[in-house]
Amino acid sequence: MNGVSLQPQKSALTRHGTCPGRFNRDGLVSDLHTSLKRSSESIVPHFLDVMPTSYFRETPYTTVLEHLKSLVALDASGVMQDVTLRSPDGLRLTVIHRRSYRGQLRALLRGLPRDRPLRSAHVYSASDDSLIVDVFEFVGHGESPTRVQAPIDFLDTVPEWEEQVLEPMLTAVRRGEEVAVDVRPCPEVPKNFVFALTLVSAPTDCRELFEKVSTFLSMRSLDIIQAHFWEEGGAEVLSFEVRACGAEAFAQAVKGEEQRQKLQADLRRVVFMDAEALRLHENVSVWSLEDAELILGLCHLNAQRLAEENARLFRRQLVVETAALHPQCLSKLAAAVRAKFEPGGVHEGSDALIAKAGSCIGRTARDPVDKQILDGFIVCAQSILKTNLFVETRRGVSFRIRPNLMHEATETDGQVREDVPFGVFFVHGRGFDGFHVRFRDISRGGVRLVLARGPEQMAVESGRFYRESWGLARAQQMKNKDIPEGGSKAVVLVAPPPAGDCGFALRGFVDGLLDLITPEPSTKSKVVDLYARPEFLYLGPDENVSDDLILWIADRAKARGYGQPSAFISSKPSAGINHKQYGVTSEGVVVFLEEGLKAIGKGGEGDRFTVKITGGPDGDVAGNALRLIHQKFGERARVLGIADGSGVAEDPVGLCWSELIRLVDRALPICEFDKKRLSDRGEVLGVSEGGLEKRNSLHNRLQTDVFLPAGGRPATINKSNWHEFLIPDPPAQQHQGTTPKEASGWVSARSATGAGHSHHHGEVSGGGRPSSQLIVEGANLFLTAEAREFLSASGVLIFKDSSANKCGVVASSLEIAACVLLDADTKGQGGDGGKEGREQRNDAENRADTNGVGVEQEEEEEEEEDAEMRFLRLKDRYVVEVLDRLRSLARQEAKCLLRAKQEAPQVSLPSLSEELSRTVIQASDVLAGWFRSRLQSDEQLAVWRPLLDRTLPSSLLSEAGNALENPSPAVRAYVTEVLASSLASRMAYREGLSFLRSLVGGPSGGGGEEKEEEGEEEEGSGLKSKEGVRASRLLATASRYLDEELRVDALVLELEKKAAEIPCTGEVVKLLRQGGVRAALEL
């Protein structure tokens, strides 16, 4: 910036101590006084005349005096230069401009220091444009970034009209709107071409917001002549006085109501728009604001698709730069996409327009990398099935894309993906990108926020977060075998602060999804839907999703007319089963831990064991696991080390339990562990204290019986580094005899699976013993599939994530079961007849298709509140039953897997877990089709009511049983899926994997003499049915299974009544429960 910094200087006279003869001290003083007096008499009156009233109202007298001194000094010296004044602490910067030019404020904002947040800004322009005073205040190091309140008492000093404008805008933002904008003529300034602009936003990075607004206005030939921003009641307020550069610019901006509305809508879009999109609009002349936003969204989608092939080459920035180098082609593509999805437009020729844009690429692209990138834009555009481009209130750009877009000829780690999802959504907004991936039409899974801590991590994560979304959704599909919904997952990648904010990103992502799926007429009319079927998404909380955000999502779904909004997000703090509060995921993890300890010979009452954990005591899974381990095992369990995002704590004698529980209770990270509670050999290190390397290596270094990954990034242990989990055997022990571990059966498992595998990539010469015998995956995807196999071959017993941490999603499903049944029961939607019932169920009937779980669309607020109140009355009993069911399901699966391992010791436990999930899901698919075709009457449904009674908590059936007596199509469809999933998993857990495998087909399945039927593969199911599914045999067995189970239960009841008369009744009952149904089936 061209300015001079006015700092006190030592006088030359004082410096030399003498005054040369030609200088007269008194004369110099007199001349300077005269010069300064003359300048003062000229500058001060002019300053007082031309500076706005707001300047004097908001600026302290001493500060005004400083500004005048600077101007007088410059005038007296004859220098026409800008002035820069800095406060001694560097937290206030004042720039006084001696002239005004277009884009001046934007240039100044871009030149401000970037090392600290901006607290407030004020811009004051002289009425004759001779002076502009800009005052910026910054947040000091270590200070709270909370911005100052309005200068003096804002509401007492601003004109009445602005108060009337501001209050409604503040109210709207406080109620959940992200931004409100108002544009109107300025009554205080009667000059031509001047208008007032007020913008109120939820808390955000004000520097970026200020810069984006000033950039946008400058590009529209609109100059900011007055500007202020401050915090007002938890919202950011930006108030501008804007002057149009001529009549034409003024007319386009605010002359009529239509122009004002357009300017307000554009400014709202600017707030939500990524700053990069605005830069593209500014720098690429042929791209409109809408073009730039759409093209940037396509850039990020295309970059992710290309990253599946080569993440290092196809960096996101390279894709954006390539697009900017071919502006005409991308402009044509943007126009084609808009034509394809314009509501009420003619869409027949839109595909031809996209193809025409492709031919443009063929003519202009010479470099093969450029051509591959540009061709990718065409493929992405062709894959879009619906978009929110024409939804005026959108917070970002969202696309529903063909699910195979990300899987066309792509390989990951050398393996072609065969599991194509059912549906994929992509949302791009300010500081975030997000994917939602689901493997069934009706699916459930969490939303995970990944906050990049810096540019390097952002670059890494942006090349793999679709892979993470897909992997988590697939893992969710595997773990959802016990519930009626399929698996889904959403991953939202958030840019590093200040550009990225987790709350803003999640709200924008969720709104982008709702834009495309809500049936609310005003939104739906703006979305051209080439998918042409209703879509329903069901979310749950995952990493970095707070209770406040959960409540916002539920409220937002209701406000936007989404069908059954109470089911849109699970784990609500009040009317839900909050995962962290009740530790639902950790309940299952600890059950798998308990069964695993028995398998490695550490499950006796007096056995002690050691644990290492990734994931902090403030986290859901790790924190609750610590609490449950301490409750169940007490001092038998010693936690030798914990690593989380904050640092690491280690103690070879075990970390103090009371201190760990204190951290859990207060939701504190591990770096807050009180060092006084350590032994002499213990240590606590924060990441900033040199603990980064120790934190990142804890899972490999510490030798424990159990490793519990309950946090951390995906693929931390992979095919390239898995060997680091092994500890080289000391030479003295290499030829010793049987060790206690061998006696426990742990090493025998190693030899059975073949510990060598020296031909595998990544194998370390000489081998080694694992640093932990047992791994229970509380966190998803911490180990890759290859790493699991290598470690299993080295003797590690691994309970895979899709088994070990499945209970979270089961709890969410049971929460939604309560929503579905209580809502239906509250509305009294029994029966299928009657005009009113049919009208209420129109949308539900649309969804009661071959794969659907119906959801009622029409909801009255009173009815939903009534259903919620009923759940709250039921909640305490319901949660107890849900937790019991979670523990039961976890124990059944753990024992089933360990039995399967005994039957097939050459197969790894993770492979058996995968096979169990696939087999149960295949069986469930076949059974669901069978149930759908047969459960058309209430009498048919009543036959299977005993299975439903054994699946859903009794308190829910007691409270909402009427919904099952004469169910609506929505409830009937839901019950169908519940019965299918319950029966399939029940047969697998009770009778074994090999039993169910023999019914649905598989490598170890017997028989083959029966007539085999081709299994129907549901559209987009994501998991291909194996050829030769023995559907008839499965259905015949299933139809008998419940009857025989009921018969065995009746026999057991009779035996228990006669326990005193019959010897060994307990043993007989045990045998009947264990094998009675299977024996009855084979009679």
Secondary structure, 3 states (H helix, E strand, C coil): CCEEECCCCCCHHHHHCCCCCCCCHHHHHHHHHHHHHHHHHHHHHHHHHHCCHHHHHHCCHHHHHHHHHHHHHHHHHCCCCEEEEECCCCCEEEEEECCCCCCHHHHHHHCCCCCCCEEEEEEEECCCCCCEEEEEEECCCCCCCCCCCCCCCHHHHCCHHHHHHHHHHHHHHHCCCCEEEEEEECCCCCCCCEEEEEEEECCCCHHHHHHHHHHHHHHCCEEEEEEEEEEECCEEEEEEEEEECCHHHHHHHHCCHHHHHHHHHHHHHHHHCCHHHHHHHHHCCCCCHHHHHHHHHHHHHHHHHHHHHHCCCCCHHHHHHHHHHCHHHHHHHHHHHHHHHCCCCCCCCHHHHHHHHHHHHHHHCCCHHHHHHHHHHHHHHHHEEEECCCCCCCCEEEEEECCCHHHCCCEECCEECCCCCCEEEEEEECCEEEEEEECCCCEEEEEEEEECCCHHHHHHHHCCHHHHHHHHHHHHHHHHHHCCCEEEEEEEEECCCCCCCHHHHHHHHHHHHHHHHCCCHHHHCCCCCCCCCCCCCEEEECCCCCHHHHHHHHHHHHHCCCCCHHHCECCCCCCCCCHHHHCHHHHHHHHHHHHHHHHCCCCCCCCCEEEEEECCCCCHHHHHHHHHHHHHHHHHEEEEEEEECCEEEECCCCCCHHHHHHHHHCCCCHHHCCHHHCCCCCEEEEHHHCCHHHHHHHHHHCCCCEEEECCCCCCCECCCCHHHHEECCCHHHCCCCCCHHHHCCHHHHHHHHCCCCCCCCCCCCCCCEECCCEEECCCCCCECHHHHHHHHHCCCEEECHHHHCCHHHHHHHHHHHHHHHHHHHHHCCCCCCCHHHHHHCHHHHHHCCCCCCCCCCCCCHHHHHHHHHHHHHHHHHHHHHHHHHHHHHHHHHHHHHHHHHHHCCCCCHHHHHHHHHHHHHHHHHHHHHHHHHHCCCHHHHHHCHHHHHHHCCHHHHHHHCHHHHCCCHHHHHHHHHHHHHHHHHHHHHHHCHHHHHHHHCCCCCCCCCCCCCCCCCCCCCCCCCCCCCCHHHHHHHHHHHHHHHHHHHHHHHHHHHCCCCCCCHHHHHHHHHHHHHHHHHHC
